[in-house]
Amino acid sequence: MKKLLLILLMVLGLALGLASFSGFPPSYLISAPGVATGIDSKLLCSARYVSGFSQQQAFDDLLQYSGILRELTVEYDENQKTVTTSLFGLSEKTANYLPGIGCAIDYDGYTQRASLQTIQVASSEQAWPAGDTVFASHAKIDSLLQEQLSTDNSLGLNTRALLVVQDGNVLAEAYGQGADAHTPLLGWSMAKSLNSIMLANLEFQGRLNLNETPGFAAWESDERSKIRISDMLTMADGLAFSEEYNPGDDATAMLFTEPSSSEYVSGKAALHSPGSRFNYSSGTANLLSWLYV
């Protein structure tokens, strides 16, 4: 056993040395298995159980992020709606589907998500966006969208949906590769815009003052106590958050190796004075979703 452990340590040391020689910091190699299995389990779970794509299509989509993900071992449990992955037997992770919420990676001792409740909005026959009714599309624009969708996918761009809205009216929409008007798709950074809209609406209702501080207890005794919600909305909060997407960086840790994105980002130190410098930060967007009103 001791001999095996010694061999493993030697292999790890050699790998770290090669990574450093190749220009990758040791943190890259150390974090890579956890990030890979986190990406794999979370995105495969979302594609399969939220969007409803086949296992094969979900996996093909995943490979667009990195070819190394081809090496992962993947196990689906269609009854429990979970996806478990590992990389060469390392860093096994399981993501599970939560009805009405989506997919999330499981972490030992972190069970809060299982008790989350969402408000189900009843369908409405009112015209979009107040309701679900979309009137007849604009024939010329509809044709252009269909043509663009076909061109995109012939080039391997995997476009699933195109939609044109003008003056609050849906003029045309087109779908492909198994998606339709009812298919939930990953929104990624579009959620930042929705965050801003919802916070502005809360201020309009008098339930929130964007010029006040967010009230995070961890920030009250240091320079972060000066950060206002408006600083966060403009991504000028000054936090030391790195929007890089390599293993070992803040963004990948927040998304794929930490049980709580908001708690991870709230622990970042102040790097600049609030309002003095713009820093694009998905971490800040997650903090905004953590506000209590």
C-alpha positions in Angstrom: 0.0 0.0 0.0 2.8 2.4 0.9 4.6 1.5 -2.3 1.5 2.2 -4.4 1.0 5.6 -2.6 4.6 6.5 -3.3 4.2 5.6 -7.0 1.0 7.8 -7.2 2.8 10.7 -5.6 5.7 10.4 -8.0 3.3 10.3 -11.0 1.5 13.3 -9.6 4.7 15.2 -9.1 5.8 14.3 -12.6 2.5 15.5 -14.0 2.7 18.8 -12.1 6.1 19.3 -13.4 5.1 18.6 -17.0 2.1 20.9 -16.6 4.3 23.7 -15.3 6.8 23.2 -18.1 3.9 23.4 -20.7 2.8 26.7 -19.3 -0.1 25.4 -17.1 0.0 26.3 -13.4 -0.2 23.3 -11.0 -3.7 24.4 -10.0 -4.9 23.7 -13.5 -4.0 20.0 -13.4 -5.2 19.6 -9.8 -8.5 21.2 -10.5 -9.1 19.7 -14.0 -10.8 16.4 -13.0 -13.2 18.1 -10.7 -14.1 20.8 -13.3 -14.5 18.2 -16.0 -16.8 15.9 -14.0 -18.8 19.0 -12.8 -19.3 20.3 -16.3 -20.2 16.8 -17.5 -22.7 15.8 -14.9 -24.4 19.2 -14.7 -24.7 19.8 -18.5 -25.7 16.3 -19.4 -28.4 16.3 -16.7 -29.8 19.6 -17.9 -29.7 18.5 -21.6 -31.4 15.2 -20.8 -33.9 16.0 -18.1 -34.6 19.7 -18.6 -34.4 20.2 -22.4 -35.4 16.6 -23.1 -32.6 15.8 -25.6 -31.4 12.2 -26.1 -28.3 10.9 -24.3 -26.4 11.0 -27.6 -27.3 14.5 -28.5 -26.6 15.7 -24.9 -23.1 14.1 -25.1 -22.4 15.5 -28.6 -23.3 19.0 -27.3 -20.9 18.5 -24.4 -17.9 17.7 -26.5 -18.1 21.3 -28.0 -16.6 22.5 -24.6 -13.6 20.3 -24.7 -12.5 17.1 -26.4 -11.1 15.7 -23.1 -14.7 15.3 -22.0 -14.8 12.3 -24.4 -12.7 10.4 -21.8 -15.3 10.7 -19.0 -17.3 7.7 -17.8 -21.0 8.6 -17.8 -23.8 6.8 -16.1 -27.5 7.8 -16.4 -30.3 6.8 -14.0 -33.4 7.4 -16.0 -35.7 6.6 -13.1 -34.0 8.9 -10.6 -33.1 11.4 -13.3 -29.4 11.6 -12.3 -26.1 11.7 -14.2 -22.9 10.4 -12.6 -19.5 11.0 -14.2 -15.8 10.4 -13.4 -12.5 11.0 -15.2 -10.3 7.9 -15.2 -12.0 7.0 -11.9 -11.2 10.4 -10.3 -13.5 13.0 -8.9 -16.9 11.3 -9.3 -19.8 13.7 -9.4 -23.6 13.2 -9.6 -26.1 15.8 -10.8 -29.8 15.3 -10.2 -32.9 16.8 -11.6 -35.0 18.9 -9.3 -38.6 19.4 -10.6 -39.4 23.0 -11.3 -35.8 24.1 -10.7 -33.4 22.2 -13.0 -30.3 20.2 -12.5 -27.7 20.6 -9.7 -24.5 18.8 -8.7 -24.8 16.9 -5.4 -22.4 17.8 -2.6 -22.1 15.9 0.7 -23.8 17.8 3.6 -25.4 20.3 1.2 -29.1 19.4 1.0 -30.8 22.8 0.8 -31.7 22.5 -2.9 -34.0 19.6 -2.2 -36.3 21.8 -0.1 -36.5 24.7 -2.6 -40.0 25.7 -3.8 -40.9 27.6 -6.9 -44.1 29.4 -7.8 -45.8 27.8 -10.8 -47.1 30.5 -13.1 -50.4 29.5 -14.8 -50.6 29.6 -18.5 -52.4 32.6 -20.1 -54.0 33.2 -23.4 -53.0 36.8 -23.4 -50.6 38.0 -26.1 -46.9 37.5 -25.4 -45.1 38.7 -23.3 -48.0 39.1 -20.9 -49.2 35.6 -21.8 -48.4 32.7 -24.0 -50.2 33.6 -27.3 -48.0 34.3 -30.3 -49.8 35.6 -33.4 -49.0 34.7 -37.0 -45.4 35.2 -37.9 -44.1 37.6 -40.5 -43.7 35.3 -43.6 -40.5 36.9 -45.0 -38.7 37.1 -41.7 -39.8 33.6 -40.9 -38.3 32.4 -44.1 -35.0 34.2 -43.4 -34.8 32.6 -39.9 -35.4 29.1 -41.3 -32.7 29.7 -43.9 -30.3 31.1 -41.3 -31.0 28.1 -39.0 -30.3 25.6 -41.8 -27.1 27.5 -42.8 -25.8 27.5 -39.2 -26.4 23.9 -38.7 -24.8 22.9 -42.0 -21.7 24.7 -40.6 -21.8 22.7 -37.4 -22.9 25.6 -35.2 -25.7 23.7 -33.6 -28.2 26.5 -33.5 -31.4 25.4 -31.8 -33.6 28.5 -31.8 -33.9 31.9 -33.4 -36.5 34.5 -32.5 -37.1 38.1 -33.7 -39.0 40.5 -31.4 -39.9 44.1 -32.3 -42.0 46.5 -30.3 -43.1 43.7 -27.9 -44.3 41.4 -30.7 -42.8 38.1 -31.8 -42.4 38.5 -35.6 -40.9 35.1 -36.4 -39.3 32.1 -34.8 -37.4 29.0 -36.0 -36.3 25.8 -34.3 -34.0 22.9 -35.1 -32.2 19.8 -33.8 -35.0 18.5 -31.7 -36.0 21.9 -30.1 -39.3 23.6 -30.4 -41.1 26.6 -28.8 -41.6 24.6 -25.6 -38.0 23.4 -25.2 -36.2 24.9 -22.2 -32.6 25.8 -23.2 -29.6 26.9 -21.2 -29.7 30.7 -21.0 -26.1 31.2 -19.6 -25.3 34.9 -19.4 -28.8 36.0 -20.6 -29.7 35.5 -17.0 -27.7 38.6 -16.2 -30.1 40.8 -18.2 -33.1 39.1 -16.5 -31.5 39.7 -13.1 -31.2 43.4 -13.9 -34.8 43.6 -15.1 -36.1 42.0 -11.9 -34.1 44.2 -9.6 -35.2 47.3 -11.5 -38.8 46.1 -11.0 -38.3 45.6 -7.3 -36.9 49.2 -7.0 -39.9 50.4 -9.1 -42.2 48.8 -6.5 -40.3 50.4 -3.7 -39.0 47.1 -2.3 -35.4 47.7 -3.0 -33.0 50.7 -3.2 -30.2 50.0 -5.6 -28.0 52.7 -4.0 -28.0 50.7 -0.7 -25.5 47.9 0.2 -26.7 44.3 -0.3 -26.5 43.6 3.5 -24.2 40.5 3.3 -23.1 39.8 6.9 -19.6 38.7 5.7 -18.9 42.1 4.3 -20.0 44.3 7.2 -16.6 44.5 8.9 -14.3 45.3 6.0 -14.0 47.5 2.9 -16.6 45.4 1.1 -19.2 47.1 3.3 -19.1 50.1 0.9 -20.2 48.0 -2.1 -23.7 49.1 -3.3 -26.1 47.1 -5.3 -25.7 49.5 -8.1 -21.9 48.8 -8.1 -22.7 45.1 -8.5 -25.2 45.7 -11.3 -22.5 47.7 -13.2 -19.9 45.0 -12.4 -17.8 47.6 -10.6 -17.9 46.0 -7.1 -14.1 45.7 -7.0 -14.1 42.1 -5.9 -11.1 39.9 -6.8 -13.0 37.6 -9.1 -11.4 36.2 -12.3 -13.7 35.6 -15.3 -11.4 33.0 -16.8 -12.7 29.5 -17.7 -9.6 27.3 -17.1 -9.5 24.7 -14.3 -8.4 26.4 -11.1 -9.9 29.8 -12.0 -12.8 31.4 -10.1 -15.5 31.0 -12.8 -15.0 27.2 -13.2 -14.7 26.7 -9.4 -17.9 28.7 -8.8 -19.9 26.8 -11.4 -18.6 23.2 -11.2 -16.7 22.5 -8.0 -18.4 24.6 -5.3 -21.7 23.7 -3.6 -22.9 27.4 -3.5 -21.9 29.8 -6.2 -23.0 32.8 -4.1 -21.2 31.8 -1.0 -18.0 31.2 -2.9 -18.1 34.7 -4.5 -19.1 36.4 -1.3 -15.9 35.2 0.2 -13.7 37.0 -2.4 -11.6 39.9 -1.1 -11.9 43.5 -2.3 -9.3 44.3 -5.0 -10.4 47.8 -6.0 -12.6 50.5 -4.5 -16.3 50.1 -5.4 -17.3 52.0 -8.5 -13.7 52.6 -9.7 -13.2 49.8 -12.2 -15.3 47.6 -14.4 -14.7 43.8 -14.2 -17.0 41.5 -16.1 -18.0 39.0 -13.5 -20.5 36.1 -13.5 -19.7 35.9 -9.8 -21.3 39.2 -9.2 -24.4 38.1 -11.2 -24.7 35.2 -8.8 -24.4 37.5 -5.8 -27.3 39.6 -7.2 -29.5 36.6 -7.3 -28.7 36.0 -3.6 -30.3 39.3 -2.4 -33.1 39.0 0.1 -36.1 41.3 -0.4 
